[in-house]
Amino acid sequence: MPEFTEQEILENSSRMGLDTRFKFCCGPSVECFNRCCGDVAILLSPYDVLRLKNALHMDSSEFLEKYTLSMRSRDKHIPAVFLRMDDETRRCPFVTESGCAVYNHRPWACRMYPLGMAEPKGPNAAAQRFYFLVQEELCQGHRAANEHSVREWIAAQKLDDFDRMQAPFLELMSHPGWEGPEPLSQQKLDMCFMSLYDLDRFRRFISETRFLDLFEVDEARIEAIAEDDEELLDFAFDWLAFSLFHEKRMKLRRPLPANPAAASEVEAMSNLPG
């Protein structure tokens, strides 16, 4: 999967709608099968990490350390997580001779291939979401007779859950607060990374600190986030919108616990306790 800059996509890609048709096939019958699964930069969303770590029955901290690389974007310094390629072969750690070992839980980018998606910013028609076809010399799948519409491809790849969980993440990542005059502190960036990607640690943060003494959280939601990772991730989006950008998605208990340090403790909650 080649890398494209946003400008290259906007200027050079043919825009495809949901009913645009294209030819493609991937599988053991295709000569290049599995050869594309290497030396690529696969950006993982929080939901991708959630699905993969659960499929592998791993704690999120363990999964992140073993299978990912983390970095900050150069412009906004937003945490970003990439799948770590094998140090020697430069191939995906989950690819085998018979195919993807985590196929049912593969990341969004792998599901979409050979399609890409762009969402330009702006109010006019040219700024609306569109799809484009990724074509590489290596890939023989484009020679297949199999034809699909974009809509059919998205349905076949079972992207509904990914798109549902991706929407609040994209909303958070496009928040104007990232453009503030002062960059977020390292503590807040670490808290952002934990809440989005290191979900098992985030759950411990909620249950093992005084978080629930300081913030009003519905009992049903407390039970849900204790057991359900998707509910926990949804809670993380609300928590980050509150703690990073002061949106009113969380409520402090009224009155606060009788503690002269309560105000500073609330602030500390926004700066990730150690």
Stockholm file with secondary structure:
# STOCKHOLM 1.0

chainA/1-274         MPEFTEQEILENSSRMGLDTRFKFCCGPSVECFNRCCGDVAILLSPYDVLRLKNALHMDSSEFLEKYTLSMRSRDKHIPAVFLRMDDETRRCPFVTESGCAVYNHRPWACRMYPLGMAEPKGPNAAAQRFYFLVQEELCQGHRAANEHSVREWIAAQKLDDFDRMQAPFLELMSHPGWEGPEPLSQQKLDMCFMSLYDLDRFRRFISETRFLDLFEVDEARIEAIAEDDEELLDFAFDWLAFSLFHEKRMKLRRPLPANPAAASEVEAMSNLPG
#=GR chainA/1-274 SS CCCCCHHHHHHHCCCBCTTCEEECCCSTTSTTTTTTSBSCCCEECHHHHHHHHHHTTCCHHHHHHHHEEEEECTTTCCEEEEECCCTTTCBCTTEETTEETTGGGCCHHHHHTTEEEECCCSSSGGGSCEEEECCCSSCCGGGSSCEEEHHHHHHHTTCHHHHHHHHHHHHHHTCGGGGSSSCCCHHHHHHHHHHHHCHHHHHHHHHHSSHHHHEECCHHHHHHHHHCHHHHHHHHHHHHHHHHHCCTTSEECSSCCSCTTHHHHHHHHTTCCC
#=GC SS_cons         CCCCCHHHHHHHCCCBCTTCEEECCCSTTSTTTTTTSBSCCCEECHHHHHHHHHHTTCCHHHHHHHHEEEEECTTTCCEEEEECCCTTTCBCTTEETTEETTGGGCCHHHHHTTEEEECCCSSSGGGSCEEEECCCSSCCGGGSSCEEEHHHHHHHTTCHHHHHHHHHHHHHHTCGGGGSSSCCCHHHHHHHHHHHHCHHHHHHHHHHSSHHHHEECCHHHHHHHHHCHHHHHHHHHHHHHHHHHCCTTSEECSSCCSCTTHHHHHHHHTTCCC
//
